[in-house]
Amino acid sequence: MGLWSDFIGNRQRVIHKWKHYFPAYELHFARFVNRPVLILEIGCGNGGSLQMWKRYFGPHAQIVGIDVVPHCKQYEEDQIKVRIGSQSDIGFLAALLEEFGVPDVVLDDGSHRMSDIVKTFQFLYPRTAVDGVYLVEDLHTAYWDEYGGGLGREGTFIELCKRLIDELNADWTREALPASDFTRSTLSMHFYDSMVVFERGRHLAKSAPRIGEQARTGAQKLTHFLQRASARVSIGRSRSR
């Protein structure tokens, strides 16, 4: 069963998600299904998404939810743990990693406040698995004043991501921008409506090999064309005799 089918057929705790997120979830999370992975979801809501991730990732996945609301602790069950604390509390996040280890997937669906998202990302992203995925959703709040957002407003997560595009491509800036830890640990960034996904991974030496038939110069291509045209004319004349 696909994740979307699981969602619309849910009869357990309430799940509240935008419909257009689901293709992106499956695109970036599929490789972790039925693997011994650690999934960290920031923001527990009504507890339904924790159960959804448990069903989706399979019997070997450890799901950890964090929230500031104490009653979220009741969402614990087999494979699901909940810890109460703020996503912007670095000490709390450090203790979480000490307890559970390195997360393979981080999904930030927490406070949606720009200062919290940025602080959480700056701490957790370098500590996510080397081949892990970091996903931030509901980024429409990056344009809303009550969440510290605004179009082009300094300090929003969207503005940070715009700068990170340059860091991702730092190797091509001719030393105008030095390569950073982000450059060396990030394979790709994916932008969706209200969502950004980061795919982490190791980089090999960059190269652009030319493979296949030897490339012809413009003059060689013209000569080859004229030779073939001449051959076709000769064949046509011999047939007409």
C-alpha positions as CSV (number, residue, x, y, z in Angstrom):
1,M,0.0,0.0,0.0
2,G,1.3,3.4,-0.9
3,L,1.6,6.2,1.6
4,W,-1.3,8.2,0.1
5,S,-3.6,5.1,0.3
6,D,-2.6,4.6,3.9
7,F,-3.4,8.2,4.7
8,I,-6.9,8.3,3.1
9,G,-7.7,5.0,4.7
10,N,-6.5,5.9,8.1
11,R,-8.7,4.8,11.0
12,Q,-6.3,5.4,13.8
13,R,-5.2,8.8,15.3
14,V,-5.9,11.9,13.3
15,I,-3.3,12.8,10.6
16,H,-3.3,16.4,9.3
17,K,-1.2,16.8,6.1
18,W,-1.4,18.7,2.8
19,K,-2.3,16.4,0.0
20,H,0.5,17.6,-2.3
21,Y,3.1,16.5,0.2
22,F,2.6,12.8,-0.4
23,P,4.4,12.4,-3.8
24,A,7.5,14.1,-2.3
25,Y,7.4,12.0,0.8
26,E,7.4,8.8,-1.2
27,L,10.1,10.1,-3.6
28,H,12.6,10.9,-0.9
29,F,11.6,8.3,1.8
30,A,11.1,5.1,-0.3
31,R,14.7,3.9,0.1
32,F,14.3,3.7,3.9
33,V,11.3,1.4,3.9
34,N,11.9,-1.9,5.8
35,R,15.3,-0.7,6.8
36,P,16.6,-0.3,10.4
37,V,16.2,3.5,10.4
38,L,15.7,6.3,12.9
39,I,12.9,8.7,12.0
40,L,12.7,12.0,13.9
41,E,9.5,13.9,13.5
42,I,9.4,17.4,15.1
43,G,5.8,18.2,16.0
44,C,3.5,15.3,17.0
45,G,0.1,16.9,16.4
46,N,-2.6,14.3,17.2
47,G,-0.2,11.5,17.0
48,G,-1.5,10.1,13.7
49,S,1.5,10.9,11.6
50,L,3.8,9.0,14.1
51,Q,1.6,5.9,13.4
52,M,1.6,6.5,9.7
53,W,5.4,6.6,9.6
54,K,5.5,3.4,11.6
55,R,3.3,1.7,9.1
56,Y,5.1,3.1,6.1
57,F,8.8,2.5,7.2
58,G,8.1,-0.9,8.5
59,P,9.0,-3.2,11.4
60,H,12.6,-2.1,11.8
61,A,12.0,1.6,12.1
62,Q,12.3,3.6,15.3
63,I,10.0,6.6,15.2
64,V,10.8,9.4,17.6
65,G,8.4,12.4,18.0
66,I,9.2,15.6,19.8
67,D,6.8,18.2,21.0
68,V,6.4,20.9,23.6
69,V,2.9,19.7,24.6
70,P,3.2,17.2,27.5
71,H,0.1,15.1,26.6
72,C,1.9,14.0,23.4
73,K,3.7,11.5,25.6
74,Q,0.6,9.3,25.5
75,Y,1.2,8.7,21.8
76,E,4.0,6.2,22.6
77,E,3.6,2.6,21.5
78,D,5.7,-0.2,20.0
79,Q,8.3,1.5,17.8
80,I,7.2,5.0,18.7
81,K,8.9,7.1,21.4
82,V,8.0,10.7,22.3
83,R,10.1,13.3,24.0
84,I,8.8,16.6,25.4
85,G,10.9,19.6,24.7
86,S,11.5,22.6,22.4
87,Q,13.0,22.2,19.0
88,S,15.0,25.3,19.6
89,D,16.6,23.9,22.8
90,I,20.0,22.7,21.7
91,G,20.6,20.9,24.9
92,F,17.3,19.0,24.5
93,L,18.2,18.1,20.9
94,A,21.7,17.0,22.0
95,A,20.2,14.7,24.7
96,L,17.8,13.3,22.1
97,L,20.8,12.3,19.8
98,E,22.6,10.9,22.8
99,E,19.7,8.7,23.6
100,F,18.6,7.5,20.2
101,G,21.6,8.1,17.9
102,V,22.0,9.6,14.5
103,P,18.7,10.2,12.6
104,D,18.3,8.9,9.1
105,V,15.3,11.1,8.4
106,V,14.4,14.4,10.0
107,L,11.0,15.9,9.3
108,D,10.4,19.4,10.7
109,D,6.6,19.9,11.2
110,G,7.1,21.7,14.5
111,S,6.4,25.3,15.5
112,H,6.7,26.6,12.0
113,R,8.4,29.7,13.4
114,M,11.3,30.8,11.3
115,S,13.7,31.2,14.3
116,D,12.9,27.7,15.5
117,I,13.3,26.1,12.1
118,V,16.6,27.8,11.4
119,K,18.1,27.0,14.8
120,T,16.9,23.4,14.6
121,F,18.3,23.0,11.1
122,Q,21.7,24.5,12.0
123,F,22.1,22.0,14.8
124,L,20.5,18.8,13.4
125,Y,21.4,19.0,9.7
126,P,25.2,18.3,10.2
127,R,24.2,15.6,12.7
128,T,21.9,13.7,10.3
129,A,23.1,10.5,8.7
130,V,25.6,11.0,5.9
131,D,23.1,9.6,3.5
132,G,20.1,10.9,5.3
133,V,17.2,13.2,4.3
134,Y,16.1,16.4,6.0
135,L,12.7,17.7,5.2
136,V,11.0,21.0,6.3
137,E,7.3,21.4,5.6
138,D,4.6,24.0,5.9
139,L,7.0,26.7,4.7
140,H,4.2,28.9,3.5
141,T,4.7,30.3,7.0
142,A,8.0,31.7,5.7
143,Y,5.8,34.4,4.1
144,W,3.6,35.1,7.1
145,D,4.5,37.8,9.6
146,E,3.1,36.0,12.7
147,Y,5.7,33.3,12.2
148,G,8.6,35.6,11.6
149,G,8.1,35.4,7.9
150,G,7.7,37.8,5.0
151,L,8.6,37.9,1.3
152,G,12.3,38.5,1.1
153,R,12.5,39.0,4.8
154,E,16.0,38.3,6.3
155,G,16.1,35.4,8.7
156,T,13.4,33.2,7.2
157,F,14.2,29.7,6.3
158,I,13.4,30.3,2.6
159,E,16.1,33.1,2.5
160,L,18.5,30.7,4.2
161,C,17.8,28.1,1.5
162,K,18.5,30.7,-1.2
163,R,22.0,31.2,0.2
164,L,22.5,27.4,0.6
165,I,21.9,27.0,-3.2
166,D,25.1,29.0,-3.6
167,E,26.9,26.8,-1.0
168,L,25.7,23.7,-2.8
169,N,27.4,25.1,-6.0
170,A,30.4,26.6,-4.2
171,D,32.9,24.5,-6.2
172,W,31.9,26.4,-9.3
173,T,32.2,29.9,-8.0
174,R,36.0,30.2,-8.8
175,E,36.8,30.6,-5.1
176,A,34.3,33.5,-4.7
177,L,32.6,31.3,-2.2
178,P,34.6,28.7,-0.3
179,A,33.3,25.2,-0.1
180,S,31.6,24.5,3.3
181,D,30.6,21.5,5.3
182,F,27.2,21.9,3.7
183,T,28.8,21.8,0.2
184,R,30.7,18.7,1.0
185,S,27.8,16.8,2.7
186,T,24.8,17.7,0.5
187,L,24.0,16.1,-2.8
188,S,20.8,18.0,-3.7
189,M,18.1,20.4,-2.6
190,H,14.5,20.0,-3.7
191,F,11.9,22.7,-3.6
192,Y,8.2,22.1,-3.5
193,D,5.1,24.1,-2.6
194,S,5.7,24.9,1.1
195,M,8.5,22.2,1.4
196,V,12.2,21.9,1.0
197,V,14.0,18.6,1.1
198,F,17.8,18.1,1.5
199,E,19.5,14.9,0.3
200,R,22.8,14.3,2.0
201,G,25.7,12.2,0.7
202,R,29.4,11.9,0.2
203,H,31.0,13.6,-2.8
204,L,33.5,11.9,-5.1
205,A,35.9,13.9,-7.2
206,K,33.9,15.7,-9.8
207,S,34.5,14.9,-13.5
208,A,32.7,15.1,-16.8
209,P,34.0,12.2,-19.0
210,R,33.2,12.2,-22.7
211,I,32.1,8.7,-23.6
212,G,31.1,7.2,-26.9
213,E,32.1,7.8,-30.5
214,Q,34.8,10.4,-30.9
215,A,33.3,13.8,-31.3
216,R,33.7,15.3,-34.8
217,T,34.7,18.9,-35.4
218,G,32.5,21.1,-37.6
219,A,34.7,20.5,-40.6
220,Q,34.7,16.8,-40.1
221,K,31.0,16.7,-39.9
222,L,30.7,18.6,-43.1
223,T,33.2,16.3,-44.9
224,H,31.3,13.3,-43.6
225,F,28.0,14.7,-44.8
226,L,29.4,15.4,-48.3
227,Q,30.9,12.0,-48.6
228,R,27.6,10.3,-47.7
229,A,25.7,12.6,-50.1
230,S,28.2,11.8,-52.9
231,A,27.9,8.1,-52.3
232,R,24.1,8.3,-52.6
233,V,24.4,10.2,-55.9
234,S,26.8,7.6,-57.3
235,I,24.5,4.8,-56.3
236,G,21.6,6.5,-57.9
237,R,23.5,7.0,-61.2
238,S,24.6,3.3,-61.3
239,R,21.0,2.2,-60.8
240,S,19.8,4.4,-63.7
241,R,22.1,2.8,-66.2
